[in-house]
Amino acid sequence: MPGKGNIHPVVVPKWGMAMERGLLSAWHVDEGAPLSVGDELVDIETEKIANSVEATHSGILRRRIGTVGEAYPCGALIGVIAEATVAEEEITAFVAEHAATSRPVSVEASGPTPQMIDVNGHSLRYLTQGAGGVPVLLIHGLAGDLNNWLFVQPALSGRRVCYAVDLPGHGGSSKDLSGIHNLVDVGDLLLAFLDRLALDRVHLVAHSMGAAVALDLARRRGHRLASLTLLSPAGLGVSSNSEFIAGLMAAGNRREMAAVLKMLLADEVQVSRDLVNDMLKYKRLDGAEAALRKFCEFLSQENRSTAQALAGVATPVQVIWGAQDRILRPLTAAELPSNVRLTVLESTGHMPHLEKSSRVVEAIENWGPSG
Amino acid sequence: MAIKSYRQALNEALRHEMRRDPMVILAGVDIGDGYTSAAADAPGDAEGGGVLGVTAGLIQEFGVARVIETPISESAMIGMCVGAACTGLRPVADLMFADFLGVCFDQIFNQAAKLRYMFGGKAKVPLVIRAMVGAGQNAAAQHSQMLHSLFTHIPGLKVVLPSSPYDAKGLLITAIRDDDPVIFLEHKVLYDVQEEVPDESYRVPFGEANIVTDGDDVTVVAFSMMVRTALAASKVLEKEGIGVELIDPRTTSPLDEDGILESVAKTGRVVIVDEGNPRCGVGADVAALIASRAFHSLKAPIGLVTAPHTPVPFSPPLEKAYLPSAERVADAVRRVMSSNAR
């Protein structure tokens, strides 16, 4: 829904394809309060996860339309932002007009759909959002998929095209790993993927195990990378929590999986039933467990020190880490070379892109090399 | 991943398993659109595939040797499939209405369910019998029964009741890969229900309940179509401030006893919803499980909502009255909520 001149709507966002409605769980701002861009306005919960909606414009929160405890369809008007100079009647007219014309967003009608592409005999699933600029490529971690970026990808795609890809063996990509024997082979497959999409240079944003793949590309094919943003990275001299990996591999039911996934987030309450079910559903796909076992093996072969991992990397590197990461202990600035930008997020675990998505977006947008 | 119906999900499961394993064969009345070997070269009718279209397109892909049209003689069909399973094939028999299983009880109860036991594990019977259950379509008393409790009573059989497209595909794949005879009961009202179903093959394990909704106030255990009825009730109850933990056991044999007991230990209140007749039914079975193993957790008597002990009526208003409704489920929940045994 577009704004009208200097009146800006606050709407229920659409996070991912399956989202139809969001539950308004809290307002952070009172009616009449002044706002800056990026201020947290309101918390929206879906069946999968909760997140905050931020102010897209500065001004004043002129209307709080959404009620706490109510569920609204994606796209529904829940608030109005405008400067103090805008007349009350105009705001009232805007709300009335919206009430008269708004239609709930249907599942099929909106939201981008992932595509499949065949690369060197592997079928890879990827999702494209936005257009133009130097492209961004998002790479998930072990047992993750492109949906891990559901908060980050829409925000980053406002100014450039942004791709999220499922690594082989993960998400909707084929589970057969023939010809892939280590993370270098995974990196080569990603280069072939970039070639297929005719992408010469990308900003690479990679999480956890994906960061180990990204670092390998930076060492070998740095000219393809405009910048490198690593979230809670593996491959940077910190070894992964072996209890988590063993637990993830062993978990065969909801209870076991919930216990393992709680280690991922700083706020364990955020581990919802659907998050647990989605991970179990992934593991129960034919070939997924075998692929995961192989990736664990690849990961265990990674034993470079921090200095070795960054040796010869000419690409600008930034690292974003959750202070409460229980999977990969956060490095301190003293442990990293001075040319690596480090952002440590408080009250954040191993999934900063889900737990503190706006801070992650901000770190990427406001950093010279990737901004 | 795409939105698929229960019917499409079942079709995909059959297709995936037939591609993966050449030992998987199908047998049933009209499952190959009436083609005989003489007509097998004729262009296929992709709209056909059994009375409900579940096997559409399979005879065209796999041929008459693996998609076997049988005469209307259920006892012969199941007898053939039990024998075929003993030789190492993996037959999936399509029996159409579960009500017709009555003429095959010897083949199922005395042969399929007993051979592995009586031959000390030297024989196995990897057989799946698919059949439609349930009322709601005015199909009258001989085509509307919920007979899952009968089969649950027989050791040696596994009994599966998928309540959603995702579960239907994963449970059917698990059933076909299982080395024991599986009675796979599809509710006829569910065939057009749609949800996201992965394109790939996957398993849903037997004996693991699906927790459909989380809640702290009352556990509702429901089977097959009744999962949807109970879900509708839980939405009404949520507005009244009652949090329902809805549990779909998905298989009645094996039964996820621990999953049910864990939930009852948390809530202390339980309502069991089953479309079957009440006497010697799965509802009574689950109630006995809870009464004997979770008695000290209970804050109220166990609630049980079932059909009455009558045949399924043909008359539409009577059939509607026969089936447990969301209102009846909600009332039963309100009763256990207002009762305070301790």
Interface residues (C-beta under 8 A of the other chain):
Chain A: A18 V107 E108 G172 K175 G252 N253 R254 R273 K281 R284 L285 D286
Chain B: M1 I3 Y166 G170 E196 P198 D199 E200 S201 Y202 R203 V204 P205 E208 I211 D214
